[in-house]
Amino acid sequence: MRTIDWVDGAVELIDQTLLPDRLEVLRITTVDGLIDAIRRLAVRGAPALGVAGALGVALAVATERDPGPAVARLRAARPTAVNLAWGVDEAAARIPEGPDAVLARALAIRDDDVAACRSMGERGADLLAELLGDRPLRLMTVCNTGGLAAVERGTALGVVQTVHERGRLAEALALETRPLLQGARLTAWELARMGAPHRLAVDAAGPFLLARGHADAVLIGADRIAANGDTANKVGSYALALGARRAGVPFVVVAPETTVDTATATGADIVVEERAADEVVTFRDRRIAPEGTDAVNPAFDLTPHDLITAIVTDRRVIRLDMGETLASVPPGARMPMRTAHRG
């Protein structure tokens, strides 16, 4: 089943807010309906948002006399995730050519994502074999970076899936990912469906578990990668990077090439989305903090490039721990085998 797709003139997507209790597909026929699905996280994950952005432009062209305002609202629906704006821009560039050209570009972005996720899985699994040897691996991850975050397969969890398919997964250790529990609700659901051995841990236990040797590597996704390699991802990623460095465990970012934003120099230039306090002080409409309690709720945090072992995209592997940079390793470059690892 695809997380998001174009079916008979509408966008169809899995409502991720209902998982794991109920698997329901939404049929969306308006741009505002799609914006609402994006903002309330019915659809989420960098690759899926890129596809949603492109398909949303196709909706705008089909349903709006003047698609411009709708396209602008869609582009701004989530500011941190660069893939959403990228997908919107790619499809919007075809508006002068007509609706068929817009839809063709959106569908190409969808199909490219399927191929890109498979490539990331292979590259990431190969890198782990280089770093850690050809042995069963225990892999830690945060949030959800599987098929639910893409069209079919995923980024960081796609690497876990590839390792599992190769018979080299000892265990996946998923962090629950407060406040919306994407790890507990979504990642555990996906791991169970793929038959992968896994356990769940609370977010705060992640660095301690790394210190105790419970994982051989940490894999995360990304919502934006700055030109210097600084990475924005689900809040909790930075703490894992610190824990991984202290424990001497590889910390690997897995994201499509479209997540690399060369126009953003460093992580300091990335706008971090602040979400509503209700997500923290309530759970499923039940208050879990005293009435009147406010909350700070950043959806993402920023991991500096010097804490990252490598960045894996569908087109390249950049070994930041060996002094490589996004500028020094062009997309499509043939990667030599390497064995050195410096934390």
N, C-alpha and C positions, 0 to 999 in steps of 0.2 A: 504494500500500500504506500502511495506517495503522500508525503506530508502536505504538499501544496501542488496544485495543478490547474490547468485551464480545461474546462469541460463544458462544451456546448454553450459558449458565450459568457461564461461566468468563472470566477475563481472558486475552486473548492479546496478546503483545507481542514486538517484535523484540529479541533478545538482542544488545545493542550491544557486549558484550565480545568478540564473535566477529567483528565487522566490522573491516576490509574483506574478510577471508579467506573468511567464510562468512555467508550470510544465513539465519538460523534463527529461527523463531517459537516462543516458549515458550507452552504452555498451562498456566495457573496456576489451581488449584482451591481453594487454601487461603490464608488471610491470612498465615501464616508463610512460605509460598512466595513471596508477593508482597513481604513485608518483606525476605526474602533477596535478591530481584531488585533491590530498591531499594538496599540497602546495598552490594551488589557492583557497582552501576552498570549492571546489565543494562537498566534503564530509568532515565533521568536527564533533566535539563532541567526548568526551573520549570513550564512548562505541562503537560508529560507527567506530572510528579509530582502536580500538582493532580488530573488525571484519574485517576491511579493511586490516590490517596487516596480519592476518591469511589467508584471501582469496588471498592476494597478493603473499604469499609464494606458495600457490597452483598454481597460474598463473606462477610463476617463474619455478617451477618444470615441468610444462607442456610445457613451451615454450623455456626454456634456456637449452643449453647443460651443462653448468656449472651454476647452480642457485645461487651460493655463492655471487658473486658481486652484482647481482640484489637484493638479500635479504638484503645485507648490505646497499645498497642505500635506499631501502624501510624503513628499521629500523631507518635511520637517517633523514627521510623526515621532521619530526617536533620534535624538541628535548625536549620540555617541557612536552608533553603528554605521560605519562608513558604507557598508554594502547596500543599505537601503537607498541612500542618495545615489550611489553608483548605478544601481539597477534602474532607478527612475531616470537618471540622466541618459543612460544608454538607450532606453526605449523612447524617451522624449525627443532625442536627436532625430528620430525617424518620423516625427509628426508631419513635417512638410511633405513626406512621400506618401502619406495616406494611411488609413487604418490597417490595411493588410501588411504594410511594411513594419508598423509598430508591433503588431502581434507576432510577426515572423521573428523580430529581434527578441521579443520577450520569450518566445518558445525556445529560441536558440540559447538564451541565458539559462533557462530551465535545463535543457539537455546538456549544456556545458557543465552545469553543477554536478550532474550525475557522474560524468566522466572525471571531473576534478576530484570528487570525494574518493573515488576508487584510486586515483593516482596518489592522493595524500596518504591513504591507508597503506599502500605499497611502500612509498618512500619512508613513511614513519616507521613501519615495521623493519625495513632494512636498516634504518639508522639505529634503532634499538639493538638490533643484532650486532652492529658495529661497536656500539658503546658497551654492551653488556654480555655479548657472546650469545651463541645459539643454545639457549637454555630456557626453561620455563620462567616466566616473568610475572612479578606482582606489580600491577600498574595502578596508580592513584589518579583520580580525576575529580573535577569540581563542575557543578552545574550540569547542563545537558548539551552534549556536542555530537549526538548521534544522528540517526535518520530524521528525528523530529526537529532537529536544528537545520536540516538541509531539505533536499527533495527525497532522497532515498537512503543514503548511507552515513554521512556525517564526516566530521573532521577528527578531533582527538579521539572520540569514541569509535570512529571509523578505523583508526589505528589499532585500538583494542580489539575490534572485531577481526581485523586482518591477522593480528597475532593469534587470536583464538582459532581462526580458520587454519592457521599453520600448525596448530597443535602445541603452541608455545605460551599459552596463558595459564599461569598457575592460579591467579586471582585478580579480579578487578575490585578495587576499593573505591567506592563512590562516596563523596561527601554530600550530605543532605542538602546544602545550599539554601540557607535561610535568606530572606524571609518567605519565599514562595516555594521552597522545597523542590526545585527542579531536579536535583540529584535523587532525592527520595521518591518523588512521584514519577519522573520521566526516565532518568538514567537506569534506575533499578528495573523499571518496566521493560526497557529495551534490552538490558542484559539478560533478563529472564527469558525474553522472547528468542534471543539468539542462543540460549542454552549455555551461557558463559558462567563460570564460577565467580561469585561476587558476594561482597558484604557491603553494608552501609555504615558510615561513621558520621558523628556530628562534626560540624565544621571546625570547631575549636580543637578537636582531637587531631586534626591533620598534621600539623608540625610535630607534635609529640610522637605520633605514630611513625613519622619519618625518622625521628631521632632514635626510636626503638627498632628500626630496621624492618618495618612492616611493608615497605614498598621499595622496588628497585628503580622506579622512575615516576615522575609526575608528568602528566600530559594535560594541557589545557587548550581551549580554543582561543579565539580573539575576536573582538568586535572592531578594533582598529589597531593597526601597527604603524607607528610613526617611522619616519625616514631613518632615524638612528636605531630602530629596533625596540624602543619602548613600546609596551603592549597594554592596551586596555582590554580587560576581560571581567567576567563576573566577580563581584566583590568576594574576597577570600583568596583570590589567586596570589596576591602579593604576600600574604602570610605563608602560603605554601612555598613560594619562591625563596623566602628567607629560611624556612625550615629545610628545604632541599639543599640550599647552599651550606648550611651548618652541618647537615648529615652527609654531604658529599654525594648527593643523588642527582642524576640528570633531571633538568627541568626543561621540558620541550613544549614549544608553542606550535600548534597545528592549525592552519587557516588557509583559505583559498588566496591565490595571488591578488584577487580583487580587494582583500582586506588591507593590503599594504597601501598606505596613504603617503606618497612621497611629498605631497603638499603640506603635510604636518611634520614639522621639523623634529619635535620631541614630544614626550608624553605631557609636558607642561602645557602644550598647546591644545590638548584634547579636552573637549567639554564633557564632563562626567554628569550623566543624567541623574537627577535627584528625584526619587519617586515618593509617592504619598506616604505619610506617616502611618496611615491605616494599615498598610501592609505589614508593619512591624508590631503595632499594638493590638491588632486583631488577627484571628485566623479563622477562615471560613465563616466570616460574619460574627464570630464570637470574640468579645474583648478578652485579652489575656494580660492587660496592664491596667492599672487604676484609671478611672475616668479622669480626663484632663491631662494625661501623660502625652507629651509630644515625643517625636522620634526624629533622628537623622537617618536617612535611608538612601545612601548612594547605591545605584544599581551596579556600578562597576568600580574597579580600582585600577591602578597603574603599576605595572611591574617594570622596573628599569632594565635596560638591555643587558647590563652587566651581571644580572642575576639569571639570565636565560642561557641555557646551554646551546640550543639550536632553534631555529625557526624552520618549520617544514611547510611548504606550500605545494600546490599541484604541479609547480614548474621548477622547483629548486629546493635545496637544503642549504641553509646558511648556518655555519658553525660559529656562533658568536664567541664561544669559549676558546676558539682557536684564532681569534682576531679577524675573522671574516665579517663583512658588513653587507647590508642590503645592496649597497652601491658596488661592492667588489665582486659579487656573485650574480651575474645577470640571469634573468629567467631563461630556462632552457639550457643552461650550462651543464656540461657533463660532470657529475660529481665523482671525484676519486674516492676509493675506499680509505677510511681513516680509522684508527683505533685509539688514538689519544683522547683522554677526557680529563678535564681539570675542574670538576665540580659543576 
